[in-house]
Amino acid sequence: ANGSAPLQYQWRKNGFPIESATNAILTLESVNHLDSADYSLVVWNGAGFVLSDSAKMIVVVPPKITIQPV
């Protein structure tokens, strides 16, 4: 984002703020299928704010064999 400092950031998941996600870069660790969502970013300063387009993240989890086939 470009603008007059200081810039502030708030990442959002499905339109809702992600707690403590207030850096220019969002890092998600140990994701699972529950993290599949639309992510976006709000950036603001004293002059106003801008909302990014959403990016869809889909977490694909490989299947597990829980019972061996007969």
Gaussian input, Z-matrix of N, CA and C with variables (Angstrom, degrees):
# hf/3-21g

backbone

0 1
 N
 C     1     B1
 C     2     B2     1     A1
 N     3     B3     2     A2     1     D1
 C     4     B4     3     A3     2     D2
 C     5     B5     4     A4     3     D3
 N     6     B6     5     A5     4     D4
 C     7     B7     6     A6     5     D5
 C     8     B8     7     A7     6     D6
 N     9     B9     8     A8     7     D7
 C    10    B10     9     A9     8     D8
 C    11    B11    10    A10     9     D9
 N    12    B12    11    A11    10    D10
 C    13    B13    12    A12    11    D11
 C    14    B14    13    A13    12    D12
 N    15    B15    14    A14    13    D13
 C    16    B16    15    A15    14    D14
 C    17    B17    16    A16    15    D15
 N    18    B18    17    A17    16    D16
 C    19    B19    18    A18    17    D17
 C    20    B20    19    A19    18    D18
 N    21    B21    20    A20    19    D19
 C    22    B22    21    A21    20    D20
 C    23    B23    22    A22    21    D21
 N    24    B24    23    A23    22    D22
 C    25    B25    24    A24    23    D23
 C    26    B26    25    A25    24    D24
 N    27    B27    26    A26    25    D25
 C    28    B28    27    A27    26    D26
 C    29    B29    28    A28    27    D27
 N    30    B30    29    A29    28    D28
 C    31    B31    30    A30    29    D29
 C    32    B32    31    A31    30    D30
 N    33    B33    32    A32    31    D31
 C    34    B34    33    A33    32    D32
 C    35    B35    34    A34    33    D33
 N    36    B36    35    A35    34    D34
 C    37    B37    36    A36    35    D35
 C    38    B38    37    A37    36    D36
 N    39    B39    38    A38    37    D37
 C    40    B40    39    A39    38    D38
 C    41    B41    40    A40    39    D39
 N    42    B42    41    A41    40    D40
 C    43    B43    42    A42    41    D41
 C    44    B44    43    A43    42    D42
 N    45    B45    44    A44    43    D43
 C    46    B46    45    A45    44    D44
 C    47    B47    46    A46    45    D45
 N    48    B48    47    A47    46    D46
 C    49    B49    48    A48    47    D47
 C    50    B50    49    A49    48    D48
 N    51    B51    50    A50    49    D49
 C    52    B52    51    A51    50    D50
 C    53    B53    52    A52    51    D51
 N    54    B54    53    A53    52    D52
 C    55    B55    54    A54    53    D53
 C    56    B56    55    A55    54    D54
 N    57    B57    56    A56    55    D55
 C    58    B58    57    A57    56    D56
 C    59    B59    58    A58    57    D57
 N    60    B60    59    A59    58    D58
 C    61    B61    60    A60    59    D59
 C    62    B62    61    A61    60    D60
 N    63    B63    62    A62    61    D61
 C    64    B64    63    A63    62    D62
 C    65    B65    64    A64    63    D63
 N    66    B66    65    A65    64    D64
 C    67    B67    66    A66    65    D65
 C    68    B68    67    A67    66    D66
 N    69    B69    68    A68    67    D67
 C    70    B70    69    A69    68    D68
 C    71    B71    70    A70    69    D69
 N    72    B72    71    A71    70    D70
 C    73    B73    72    A72    71    D71
 C    74    B74    73    A73    72    D72
 N    75    B75    74    A74    73    D73
 C    76    B76    75    A75    74    D74
 C    77    B77    76    A76    75    D75
 N    78    B78    77    A77    76    D76
 C    79    B79    78    A78    77    D77
 C    80    B80    79    A79    78    D78
 N    81    B81    80    A80    79    D79
 C    82    B82    81    A81    80    D80
 C    83    B83    82    A82    81    D81
 N    84    B84    83    A83    82    D82
 C    85    B85    84    A84    83    D83
 C    86    B86    85    A85    84    D84
 N    87    B87    86    A86    85    D85
 C    88    B88    87    A87    86    D86
 C    89    B89    88    A88    87    D87
 N    90    B90    89    A89    88    D88
 C    91    B91    90    A90    89    D89
 C    92    B92    91    A91    90    D90
 N    93    B93    92    A92    91    D91
 C    94    B94    93    A93    92    D92
 C    95    B95    94    A94    93    D93
 N    96    B96    95    A95    94    D94
 C    97    B97    96    A96    95    D95
 C    98    B98    97    A97    96    D96
 N    99    B99    98    A98    97    D97
 C   100   B100    99    A99    98    D98
 C   101   B101   100   A100    99    D99
 N   102   B102   101   A101   100   D100
 C   103   B103   102   A102   101   D101
 C   104   B104   103   A103   102   D102
 N   105   B105   104   A104   103   D103
 C   106   B106   105   A105   104   D104
 C   107   B107   106   A106   105   D105
 N   108   B108   107   A107   106   D106
 C   109   B109   108   A108   107   D107
 C   110   B110   109   A109   108   D108
 N   111   B111   110   A110   109   D109
 C   112   B112   111   A111   110   D110
 C   113   B113   112   A112   111   D111
 N   114   B114   113   A113   112   D112
 C   115   B115   114   A114   113   D113
 C   116   B116   115   A115   114   D114
 N   117   B117   116   A116   115   D115
 C   118   B118   117   A117   116   D116
 C   119   B119   118   A118   117   D117
 N   120   B120   119   A119   118   D118
 C   121   B121   120   A120   119   D119
 C   122   B122   121   A121   120   D120
 N   123   B123   122   A122   121   D121
 C   124   B124   123   A123   122   D122
 C   125   B125   124   A124   123   D123
 N   126   B126   125   A125   124   D124
 C   127   B127   126   A126   125   D125
 C   128   B128   127   A127   126   D126
 N   129   B129   128   A128   127   D127
 C   130   B130   129   A129   128   D128
 C   131   B131   130   A130   129   D129
 N   132   B132   131   A131   130   D130
 C   133   B133   132   A132   131   D131
 C   134   B134   133   A133   132   D132
 N   135   B135   134   A134   133   D133
 C   136   B136   135   A135   134   D134
 C   137   B137   136   A136   135   D135
 N   138   B138   137   A137   136   D136
 C   139   B139   138   A138   137   D137
 C   140   B140   139   A139   138   D138
 N   141   B141   140   A140   139   D139
 C   142   B142   141   A141   140   D140
 C   143   B143   142   A142   141   D141
 N   144   B144   143   A143   142   D142
 C   145   B145   144   A144   143   D143
 C   146   B146   145   A145   144   D144
 N   147   B147   146   A146   145   D145
 C   148   B148   147   A147   146   D146
 C   149   B149   148   A148   147   D147
 N   150   B150   149   A149   148   D148
 C   151   B151   150   A150   149   D149
 C   152   B152   151   A151   150   D150
 N   153   B153   152   A152   151   D151
 C   154   B154   153   A153   152   D152
 C   155   B155   154   A154   153   D153
 N   156   B156   155   A155   154   D154
 C   157   B157   156   A156   155   D155
 C   158   B158   157   A157   156   D156
 N   159   B159   158   A158   157   D157
 C   160   B160   159   A159   158   D158
 C   161   B161   160   A160   159   D159
 N   162   B162   161   A161   160   D160
 C   163   B163   162   A162   161   D161
 C   164   B164   163   A163   162   D162
 N   165   B165   164   A164   163   D163
 C   166   B166   165   A165   164   D164
 C   167   B167   166   A166   165   D165
 N   168   B168   167   A167   166   D166
 C   169   B169   168   A168   167   D167
 C   170   B170   169   A169   168   D168
 N   171   B171   170   A170   169   D169
 C   172   B172   171   A171   170   D170
 C   173   B173   172   A172   171   D171
 N   174   B174   173   A173   172   D172
 C   175   B175   174   A174   173   D173
 C   176   B176   175   A175   174   D174
 N   177   B177   176   A176   175   D175
 C   178   B178   177   A177   176   D176
 C   179   B179   178   A178   177   D177
 N   180   B180   179   A179   178   D178
 C   181   B181   180   A180   179   D179
 C   182   B182   181   A181   180   D180
 N   183   B183   182   A182   181   D181
 C   184   B184   183   A183   182   D182
 C   185   B185   184   A184   183   D183
 N   186   B186   185   A185   184   D184
 C   187   B187   186   A186   185   D185
 C   188   B188   187   A187   186   D186
 N   189   B189   188   A188   187   D187
 C   190   B190   189   A189   188   D188
 C   191   B191   190   A190   189   D189
 N   192   B192   191   A191   190   D190
 C   193   B193   192   A192   191   D191
 C   194   B194   193   A193   192   D192
 N   195   B195   194   A194   193   D193
 C   196   B196   195   A195   194   D194
 C   197   B197   196   A196   195   D195
 N   198   B198   197   A197   196   D196
 C   199   B199   198   A198   197   D197
 C   200   B200   199   A199   198   D198
 N   201   B201   200   A200   199   D199
 C   202   B202   201   A201   200   D200
 C   203   B203   202   A202   201   D201
 N   204   B204   203   A203   202   D202
 C   205   B205   204   A204   203   D203
 C   206   B206   205   A205   204   D204
 N   207   B207   206   A206   205   D205
 C   208   B208   207   A207   206   D206
 C   209   B209   208   A208   207   D207

   B1=1.4571
   B2=1.5209
   B3=1.2901
   B4=1.4616
   B5=1.5154
   B6=1.3124
   B7=1.4530
   B8=1.5118
   B9=1.3056
   B10=1.4588
   B11=1.5178
   B12=1.3209
   B13=1.4654
   B14=1.5264
   B15=1.3091
   B16=1.4640
   B17=1.5279
   B18=1.3173
   B19=1.4544
   B20=1.5258
   B21=1.3054
   B22=1.4616
   B23=1.5226
   B24=1.3286
   B25=1.4555
   B26=1.5246
   B27=1.3422
   B28=1.4580
   B29=1.5206
   B30=1.3266
   B31=1.4633
   B32=1.5105
   B33=1.3517
   B34=1.4576
   B35=1.5199
   B36=1.3085
   B37=1.4683
   B38=1.5163
   B39=1.3293
   B40=1.4686
   B41=1.5270
   B42=1.3323
   B43=1.4621
   B44=1.5078
   B45=1.3292
   B46=1.4683
   B47=1.5236
   B48=1.3306
   B49=1.4632
   B50=1.5257
   B51=1.3249
   B52=1.4680
   B53=1.5202
   B54=1.3149
   B55=1.4636
   B56=1.5248
   B57=1.3003
   B58=1.4767
   B59=1.5264
   B60=1.3279
   B61=1.4689
   B62=1.5233
   B63=1.3526
   B64=1.4645
   B65=1.5239
   B66=1.3336
   B67=1.4583
   B68=1.5202
   B69=1.3160
   B70=1.4641
   B71=1.5280
   B72=1.3191
   B73=1.4654
   B74=1.5267
   B75=1.3360
   B76=1.4631
   B77=1.5178
   B78=1.3258
   B79=1.4604
   B80=1.5209
   B81=1.3277
   B82=1.4640
   B83=1.5158
   B84=1.3078
   B85=1.4613
   B86=1.5183
   B87=1.3211
   B88=1.4664
   B89=1.5307
   B90=1.3114
   B91=1.4602
   B92=1.5240
   B93=1.3227
   B94=1.4569
   B95=1.5241
   B96=1.3098
   B97=1.4653
   B98=1.5238
   B99=1.3246
   B100=1.4587
   B101=1.5261
   B102=1.3281
   B103=1.4636
   B104=1.5257
   B105=1.3222
   B106=1.4645
   B107=1.5221
   B108=1.3426
   B109=1.4655
   B110=1.5192
   B111=1.3354
   B112=1.4595
   B113=1.5266
   B114=1.3307
   B115=1.4575
   B116=1.5234
   B117=1.3294
   B118=1.4570
   B119=1.5260
   B120=1.3265
   B121=1.4639
   B122=1.5205
   B123=1.3310
   B124=1.4583
   B125=1.5237
   B126=1.3371
   B127=1.4654
   B128=1.5274
   B129=1.3365
   B130=1.4576
   B131=1.5129
   B132=1.3317
   B133=1.4607
   B134=1.5211
   B135=1.3295
   B136=1.4600
   B137=1.5143
   B138=1.3368
   B139=1.4684
   B140=1.5226
   B141=1.3220
   B142=1.4582
   B143=1.5099
   B144=1.3352
   B145=1.4600
   B146=1.5202
   B147=1.3354
   B148=1.4555
   B149=1.5260
   B150=1.3315
   B151=1.4583
   B152=1.5172
   B153=1.3131
   B154=1.4648
   B155=1.5151
   B156=1.3179
   B157=1.4566
   B158=1.5205
   B159=1.3091
   B160=1.4627
   B161=1.5181
   B162=1.3219
   B163=1.4649
   B164=1.5220
   B165=1.3194
   B166=1.4692
   B167=1.5286
   B168=1.3102
   B169=1.4554
   B170=1.5253
   B171=1.3166
   B172=1.4641
   B173=1.5190
   B174=1.3166
   B175=1.4590
   B176=1.5209
   B177=1.3133
   B178=1.4547
   B179=1.5240
   B180=1.3148
   B181=1.4631
   B182=1.5239
   B183=1.3316
   B184=1.4636
   B185=1.5281
   B186=1.3262
   B187=1.4725
   B188=1.5214
   B189=1.3301
   B190=1.4594
   B191=1.5178
   B192=1.2982
   B193=1.4657
   B194=1.5138
   B195=1.3289
   B196=1.4633
   B197=1.5147
   B198=1.3417
   B199=1.4676
   B200=1.5196
   B201=1.3027
   B202=1.4621
   B203=1.5212
   B204=1.3577
   B205=1.4658
   B206=1.5269
   B207=1.3084
   B208=1.4522
   B209=1.5270
   A1=108.69
   A2=115.58
   A3=121.82
   A4=109.35
   A5=116.04
   A6=120.84
   A7=110.18
   A8=115.34
   A9=120.73
   A10=109.93
   A11=115.03
   A12=120.55
   A13=109.70
   A14=117.37
   A15=126.86
   A16=111.10
   A17=115.48
   A18=121.62
   A19=108.39
   A20=116.36
   A21=121.20
   A22=108.40
   A23=116.06
   A24=122.18
   A25=110.01
   A26=114.86
   A27=120.92
   A28=108.20
   A29=115.76
   A30=120.92
   A31=109.27
   A32=115.20
   A33=120.82
   A34=110.23
   A35=115.83
   A36=123.63
   A37=106.71
   A38=115.96
   A39=121.62
   A40=111.96
   A41=115.75
   A42=121.21
   A43=115.85
   A44=117.65
   A45=121.14
   A46=110.16
   A47=118.00
   A48=120.52
   A49=112.50
   A50=115.40
   A51=121.41
   A52=106.68
   A53=116.43
   A54=120.98
   A55=110.96
   A56=116.81
   A57=125.29
   A58=113.66
   A59=119.45
   A60=122.03
   A61=108.24
   A62=114.90
   A63=120.43
   A64=112.23
   A65=116.73
   A66=121.70
   A67=109.56
   A68=116.70
   A69=121.27
   A70=111.64
   A71=117.38
   A72=122.39
   A73=108.53
   A74=115.44
   A75=120.53
   A76=108.29
   A77=116.30
   A78=121.92
   A79=108.23
   A80=115.00
   A81=120.89
   A82=107.85
   A83=116.35
   A84=120.59
   A85=109.52
   A86=115.77
   A87=122.06
   A88=111.38
   A89=116.01
   A90=119.21
   A91=111.11
   A92=115.35
   A93=121.60
   A94=108.39
   A95=117.44
   A96=120.78
   A97=112.95
   A98=118.43
   A99=121.13
   A100=112.50
   A101=117.09
   A102=121.44
   A103=112.50
   A104=117.78
   A105=120.78
   A106=107.52
   A107=116.55
   A108=119.99
   A109=109.59
   A110=114.74
   A111=122.10
   A112=107.46
   A113=116.49
   A114=122.22
   A115=109.38
   A116=115.99
   A117=121.53
   A118=108.65
   A119=114.84
   A120=121.00
   A121=109.63
   A122=116.19
   A123=122.36
   A124=106.62
   A125=116.17
   A126=121.65
   A127=107.10
   A128=116.40
   A129=118.67
   A130=111.72
   A131=113.04
   A132=123.23
   A133=106.50
   A134=117.45
   A135=120.86
   A136=114.30
   A137=117.91
   A138=121.57
   A139=113.15
   A140=117.70
   A141=119.62
   A142=112.09
   A143=115.31
   A144=119.67
   A145=109.84
   A146=115.41
   A147=122.47
   A148=107.42
   A149=115.57
   A150=122.67
   A151=108.29
   A152=116.74
   A153=120.85
   A154=110.48
   A155=115.78
   A156=120.57
   A157=107.92
   A158=116.92
   A159=121.30
   A160=110.44
   A161=114.82
   A162=122.12
   A163=106.94
   A164=116.10
   A165=120.39
   A166=109.15
   A167=116.56
   A168=121.39
   A169=107.77
   A170=114.97
   A171=120.83
   A172=107.67
   A173=116.55
   A174=121.90
   A175=107.39
   A176=115.80
   A177=121.16
   A178=107.84
   A179=115.14
   A180=121.14
   A181=107.62
   A182=117.77
   A183=118.78
   A184=110.98
   A185=116.56
   A186=119.05
   A187=111.41
   A188=115.42
   A189=122.15
   A190=108.44
   A191=116.46
   A192=120.67
   A193=106.61
   A194=115.62
   A195=120.23
   A196=112.00
   A197=116.35
   A198=121.91
   A199=107.36
   A200=116.50
   A201=119.95
   A202=110.17
   A203=115.60
   A204=118.29
   A205=111.31
   A206=115.29
   A207=121.47
   A208=109.84
   D1=144.30
   D2=176.52
   D3=-113.19
   D4=145.20
   D5=177.43
   D6=161.62
   D7=175.79
   D8=179.83
   D9=-72.85
   D10=133.66
   D11=178.66
   D12=-69.45
   D13=151.72
   D14=0.56
   D15=-87.54
   D16=141.29
   D17=173.78
   D18=-94.45
   D19=140.78
   D20=177.14
   D21=-118.67
   D22=149.44
   D23=-172.74
   D24=-129.38
   D25=144.61
   D26=172.07
   D27=-145.25
   D28=113.19
   D29=176.52
   D30=-79.83
   D31=148.22
   D32=-178.86
   D33=-130.35
   D34=146.03
   D35=176.13
   D36=-119.36
   D37=118.76
   D38=-176.21
   D39=51.91
   D40=36.57
   D41=175.83
   D42=87.18
   D43=-3.61
   D44=-178.84
   D45=-110.17
   D46=140.06
   D47=-179.77
   D48=-58.49
   D49=140.39
   D50=174.66
   D51=-93.83
   D52=121.81
   D53=-178.17
   D54=-57.11
   D55=132.62
   D56=177.42
   D57=67.06
   D58=11.95
   D59=178.02
   D60=-99.22
   D61=76.24
   D62=-173.01
   D63=-125.37
   D64=29.11
   D65=176.94
   D66=-108.08
   D67=166.54
   D68=178.77
   D69=-65.25
   D70=-25.36
   D71=-179.38
   D72=-118.33
   D73=133.76
   D74=176.65
   D75=-98.71
   D76=125.35
   D77=176.70
   D78=-117.82
   D79=124.19
   D80=176.80
   D81=-114.31
   D82=128.15
   D83=-179.71
   D84=-114.83
   D85=147.69
   D86=177.67
   D87=53.54
   D88=53.56
   D89=-179.20
   D90=-75.62
   D91=155.61
   D92=174.42
   D93=-138.90
   D94=-175.32
   D95=-175.19
   D96=-59.95
   D97=-23.88
   D98=178.39
   D99=-70.45
   D100=-16.07
   D101=178.29
   D102=-86.53
   D103=-5.55
   D104=174.94
   D105=-63.13
   D106=123.28
   D107=-175.02
   D108=-173.53
   D109=177.92
   D110=170.87
   D111=-95.95
   D112=124.72
   D113=-179.53
   D114=-111.07
   D115=140.76
   D116=177.68
   D117=-146.13
   D118=172.07
   D119=-176.02
   D120=-135.13
   D121=135.40
   D122=170.82
   D123=-106.66
   D124=129.43
   D125=176.84
   D126=-122.14
   D127=135.37
   D128=179.68
   D129=-146.99
   D130=161.62
   D131=171.50
   D132=-147.38
   D133=-166.00
   D134=-177.81
   D135=-64.35
   D136=-17.76
   D137=-177.65
   D138=-90.42
   D139=-14.35
   D140=-179.17
   D141=147.05
   D142=-161.66
   D143=-176.87
   D144=-140.30
   D145=163.33
   D146=174.02
   D147=-140.94
   D148=143.05
   D149=178.86
   D150=-110.43
   D151=129.04
   D152=178.46
   D153=-72.78
   D154=164.03
   D155=167.66
   D156=-65.56
   D157=157.02
   D158=177.09
   D159=-82.01
   D160=148.42
   D161=173.16
   D162=-120.46
   D163=126.52
   D164=-179.31
   D165=-86.57
   D166=126.88
   D167=174.58
   D168=-112.89
   D169=127.91
   D170=177.37
   D171=-117.86
   D172=120.83
   D173=178.50
   D174=-95.33
   D175=118.42
   D176=-179.95
   D177=-99.48
   D178=120.73
   D179=-178.63
   D180=-106.30
   D181=125.25
   D182=179.43
   D183=-65.53
   D184=149.43
   D185=179.58
   D186=-68.65
   D187=154.72
   D188=176.35
   D189=-115.28
   D190=142.75
   D191=172.21
   D192=-89.50
   D193=114.74
   D194=-178.60
   D195=-97.75
   D196=-25.76
   D197=175.85
   D198=-132.61
   D199=126.12
   D200=179.42
   D201=-65.63
   D202=137.37
   D203=178.54
   D204=-66.15
   D205=151.39
   D206=-179.95
   D207=-88.94

